Amino acid sequence: MSIKRWREGHWTKRDWLRFWLHFPVGIITILACQLGWVYGLIFAFGFLVYELNEDMHLTDQAFKDILGWLWGMAFTIIGLLLLLSFFGGSDLT
């Protein structure tokens, strides 16, 4: 499915459900990074291996799941940066 078709709304309700089911996985990935970068890396690697393996065997367009995961990570990173900029001082590490 092309980006053009995605923007035109050709995702089914099931596609959107898959997107939103994987959104929290992205949040968990970033929160795991807060515990230590190794935890986030292991979690992200495991998720990607799982999704690619699932797509290889089921051909279920895993990019929809991965897209939800990436948006969850982006949302969390932006939220954490905003929180840190307002409440955490100048140290963003």
C-alpha positions as CSV (number, residue, x, y, z in Angstrom):
1,M,0.0,0.0,0.0
2,S,1.4,3.4,-1.0
3,I,1.6,6.5,1.2
4,K,-1.0,8.1,-1.2
5,R,-3.5,5.4,-0.6
6,W,-2.8,5.5,3.2
7,R,-3.5,9.3,3.2
8,E,-6.7,8.8,1.3
9,G,-8.1,6.6,4.0
10,H,-7.9,3.1,2.5
11,W,-7.0,1.5,5.8
12,T,-9.6,-0.8,7.1
13,K,-10.9,-0.7,10.7
14,R,-8.8,-3.8,11.4
15,D,-5.7,-1.9,10.1
16,W,-6.3,1.0,12.4
17,L,-6.9,-1.4,15.3
18,R,-3.5,-3.0,14.6
19,F,-2.0,0.4,14.5
20,W,-3.4,1.4,17.9
21,L,-2.6,-2.0,19.5
22,H,1.1,-1.5,18.7
23,F,1.2,2.2,19.7
24,P,1.6,1.3,23.4
25,V,4.5,-1.1,22.5
26,G,6.3,2.0,21.2
27,I,5.6,3.8,24.5
28,I,7.0,0.7,26.5
29,T,10.1,0.7,24.3
30,I,11.0,4.3,25.2
31,L,10.2,3.7,28.9
32,A,12.5,0.7,28.8
33,C,15.2,3.0,27.4
34,Q,14.7,5.1,30.5
35,L,15.7,2.2,32.6
36,G,18.8,1.6,30.5
37,W,19.6,1.8,26.8
38,V,20.3,-1.9,26.7
39,Y,16.7,-2.7,27.8
40,G,15.2,-0.5,25.1
41,L,17.5,-2.0,22.5
42,I,16.7,-5.6,23.5
43,F,13.0,-4.8,23.5
44,A,13.1,-3.1,20.1
45,F,15.2,-5.8,18.6
46,G,12.8,-8.5,19.9
47,F,9.8,-6.7,18.6
48,L,11.2,-6.2,15.1
49,V,12.4,-9.8,14.9
50,Y,8.9,-11.0,16.0
51,E,7.1,-8.7,13.5
52,L,9.4,-9.6,10.5
53,N,9.1,-13.3,11.3
54,E,5.3,-13.0,11.6
55,D,5.2,-11.2,8.2
56,M,7.5,-13.8,6.6
57,H,5.1,-16.6,7.6
58,L,1.7,-14.9,7.5
59,T,2.4,-12.1,5.0
60,D,0.1,-9.9,7.1
61,Q,1.7,-6.5,6.2
62,A,3.7,-6.1,9.4
63,F,4.6,-2.5,8.4
64,K,1.2,-1.5,9.8
65,D,2.2,-2.9,13.2
66,I,5.7,-1.3,13.0
67,L,4.2,2.0,12.0
68,G,2.0,2.0,15.1
69,W,5.1,1.1,17.2
70,L,7.2,4.0,15.7
71,W,4.4,6.5,16.2
72,G,4.2,5.4,19.8
73,M,7.9,5.9,20.3
74,A,7.8,9.3,18.6
75,F,4.8,10.4,20.7
76,T,6.6,9.3,23.9
77,I,9.9,10.9,23.0
78,I,8.2,14.2,22.2
79,G,6.2,14.0,25.5
80,L,9.3,13.3,27.5
81,L,11.2,16.1,25.9
82,L,8.4,18.5,26.6
83,L,8.2,17.3,30.2
84,L,11.9,17.6,30.7
85,S,12.0,21.1,29.1
86,F,9.3,22.4,31.5
87,F,10.1,20.5,34.6
88,G,13.5,18.9,34.3
89,G,15.9,21.8,33.8
90,S,18.5,21.8,31.0
91,D,19.9,18.3,31.3
92,L,18.0,16.1,28.8
93,T,19.9,12.9,29.4
